[in-house]
């Protein structure tokens, strides 16, 4: 086999691994998004939150999507989609690990921070994974790869609440017998789920992702151009 054929085979294998990885990431952020929604009611119950305080869980999570949308695009412009994916993974892992001290001391404020950082990672991943997966492999099947990956996001949306229901069981109201034990069990189960997510995504960080064709040249051109919020808005496809 010639050197060029070996190189092509190696690049094809790396692209396949990256496609599987990115597809699994669509599943993970769909899973965590619906974990947040499913956690809202039991979290409010066990931490005895007001309705306003409980609503902050969604505000923290979805607010991160609003905050990170443009910065994630700037990261993609400056460091490429691969760099954006790595940044998103790092934020996701960091946020998941913040749930450990948050649940250990039952700190709702710290848990809100964890959800914000997780969502910042998910937003960064979503911004970068969509175009990244279309550029891996041949152009003809780019849209098919994207549609397939996005279908796993829907699977994560469905599986999230199902997983949580298996861990939590019946929610016990404050003042009822066994409330303290149920609270500890809830916090422990929540911590365990996010530790698993952190470990899995941390492993992904050590996978060497391929650089899509043409991205190195684009990154070189971008390095000569000052990237800012203003310059991004001047582009017709971004505004």
C-alpha positions in Angstrom: 0.0 0.0 0.0 1.3 3.4 -0.9 2.0 6.2 1.6 -0.8 8.3 0.2 -3.3 5.4 0.6 -2.2 4.8 4.2 -2.5 8.5 5.0 -6.0 8.6 3.4 -7.0 5.5 5.4 -5.7 7.0 8.6 -7.5 10.3 8.0 -10.7 8.4 7.2 -10.5 6.4 10.5 -9.8 9.6 12.5 -12.9 11.3 10.9 -15.0 8.2 11.7 -14.0 8.4 15.4 -14.7 12.1 15.4 -18.1 11.7 13.9 -19.0 9.1 16.5 -17.7 11.4 19.3 -19.6 14.4 18.0 -22.8 12.4 17.6 -22.6 11.2 21.2 -22.1 14.9 22.3 -25.5 15.7 20.7 -27.0 13.0 22.9 -25.2 14.3 26.1 -26.3 17.9 25.8 -29.9 16.8 25.1 -29.7 14.6 28.1 -28.4 17.3 30.4 -30.9 19.9 29.2 -33.8 17.7 30.2 -32.1 16.6 33.4 -32.3 20.3 34.4 -36.0 20.5 33.7 -36.6 17.2 35.6 -34.5 18.4 38.6 -36.5 21.6 39.0 -39.4 20.3 41.0 -37.5 17.9 43.4 -34.8 20.5 43.9 -37.3 23.1 44.9 -38.9 20.5 47.3 -35.8 19.3 49.0 -34.1 22.6 49.3 -37.4 24.3 50.2 -37.2 27.0 47.6 -39.7 29.6 46.7 -41.3 29.6 43.2 -39.0 32.4 42.2 -35.9 30.7 43.4 -36.8 27.5 41.7 -37.3 29.3 38.4 -33.7 30.4 38.5 -32.6 26.9 37.6 -33.9 27.4 34.1 -32.7 31.0 34.0 -29.2 29.9 34.8 -29.2 27.2 32.2 -30.8 28.8 29.3 -29.3 32.2 30.1 -25.9 30.6 29.4 -27.0 29.9 25.9 -27.8 33.6 25.4 -24.5 34.7 26.9 -22.3 32.2 25.2 -23.7 32.2 21.6 -21.5 35.0 20.3 -18.3 34.2 22.3 -18.6 30.6 21.0 -18.7 31.9 17.4 -15.7 34.0 18.0 -13.8 31.0 19.4 -14.7 29.1 16.3 -13.5 31.9 14.1 -10.2 32.3 15.9 -9.4 28.7 16.8 -11.5 26.6 14.4 -14.4 24.3 15.1 -12.2 21.8 16.7 -10.9 24.4 19.2 -14.5 25.3 20.0 -15.5 21.6 20.6 -12.5 21.3 23.0 -13.5 24.4 24.9 -17.1 23.3 25.1 -16.0 19.9 26.5 -13.8 21.6 29.1 -16.6 23.9 30.3 -19.0 20.9 30.4 -16.6 18.9 32.6 -15.9 21.9 34.9 -19.6 22.6 35.4 -20.4 18.9 36.1 -17.6 18.8 38.7 -19.0 22.0 40.4 -22.1 19.9 41.3 -19.9 17.9 43.7 -19.4 20.7 46.3 -22.8 22.1 45.5 -24.6 18.9 46.5 -22.2 18.2 49.3 -23.2 21.4 51.1 -26.7 21.6 49.6 -25.9 25.0 48.1 -28.5 26.1 45.6 -26.4 29.1 44.5 -23.4 26.9 43.7 -25.7 24.5 41.9 -27.0 27.4 39.8 -23.3 28.2 38.9 -22.8 24.6 37.9 -25.8 24.6 35.6 -24.6 27.9 34.0 -21.1 26.5 33.3 -22.6 23.2 32.0 -24.9 25.2 29.7 -22.0 27.4 28.6 -20.2 24.2 27.5 -23.3 22.9 25.8 -23.9 26.1 24.0 -20.2 26.2 22.8 -20.5 22.6 21.7 -23.7 23.2 19.8 -22.3 26.2 18.0 -19.2 24.3 16.9 -20.4 20.7 16.5 -23.0 21.5 13.9 -20.6 22.9 11.3 -17.7 20.6 12.5 -19.6 17.4 11.7 -20.6 18.6 8.3 -17.0 19.2 7.4 -15.8 15.7 8.4 -15.9 13.3 5.5 -17.2 14.0 2.0 -19.3 17.1 1.3 -22.1 15.1 -0.4 -23.1 13.4 2.9 -22.5 16.4 5.2 -26.2 17.1 5.7 -27.0 13.5 6.3 -24.3 13.3 9.1 -25.7 16.4 10.7 -29.3 15.1 10.6 -28.2 11.8 12.1 -26.3 13.5 14.9 -29.1 15.8 15.7 -31.5 12.9 16.0 -29.5 11.7 19.0 -30.2 15.1 20.6 -33.9 14.1 20.6 -33.0 10.7 22.1 -31.2 12.5 25.0 -34.2 14.7 25.5 -36.3 11.6 26.1 -33.8 9.6 28.1 -32.9 12.4 30.6 -36.2 12.3 32.6 -36.3 8.5 32.4 -32.8 8.2 34.0 -33.7 10.7 36.7 -36.9 8.9 37.6 -35.0 5.7 38.2 -32.6 7.5 40.6 -35.1 9.6 42.5 -38.2 7.5 43.0 -41.0 9.2 44.9 -40.5 12.8 46.1 -41.2 13.2 49.8 -42.6 16.5 51.0 -41.0 18.6 53.7 -42.2 17.6 57.1 -43.1 14.0 56.1 -41.3 11.1 57.7 -38.1 10.2 55.9 -37.7 13.7 54.3 -34.1 14.1 55.6 -33.0 10.7 54.2 -34.8 11.4 50.9 -33.0 14.7 50.6 -29.6 13.1 51.1 -30.5 10.4 48.6 -31.6 13.0 46.1 -28.4 15.1 46.4 -26.2 12.0 46.3 -28.0 10.7 43.1 -27.7 14.1 41.4 -24.0 14.3 42.3 -23.4 10.8 41.0 -25.1 11.5 37.6 -23.0 14.6 37.0 -19.8 12.8 38.1 -20.5 10.1 35.5 -21.1 12.8 32.8 -17.8 14.6 33.8 -15.8 11.4 33.7 -17.2 10.4 30.3 -16.6 13.9 28.7 -13.1 14.1 30.3 -12.2 10.9 28.4 -13.4 12.6 25.2 -10.9 15.4 25.9 -8.0 13.0 25.3 -9.3 11.9 21.9 -7.3 13.6 19.1 -9.8 15.2 16.9 -9.0 15.7 13.2 -8.9 19.2 11.7 -11.5 19.5 8.9 -10.1 20.2 5.4 -9.5 23.9 4.8 -9.8 24.9 8.5 -6.1 25.4 9.0 -6.0 27.8 6.1 -9.1 29.6 7.4 -7.5 29.9 10.9 -4.3 31.3 9.4 -6.4 34.0 7.6 -8.4 34.7 10.7 -5.2 35.3 12.7 -4.4 38.3 10.5 -7.9 39.7 11.1 -9.0 41.3 14.4 -12.0 39.3 15.7 -14.5 41.2 17.8 -18.3 41.5 18.3 -18.4 44.3 15.8 -16.5 42.5 13.1 -18.7 39.4 13.5 -21.8 41.4 13.1 -20.5 42.9 9.8 -20.6 39.5 8.2 -24.0 39.0 6.4 -24.3 35.3 7.3 -23.8 36.1 11.0 -26.0 39.2 11.5 
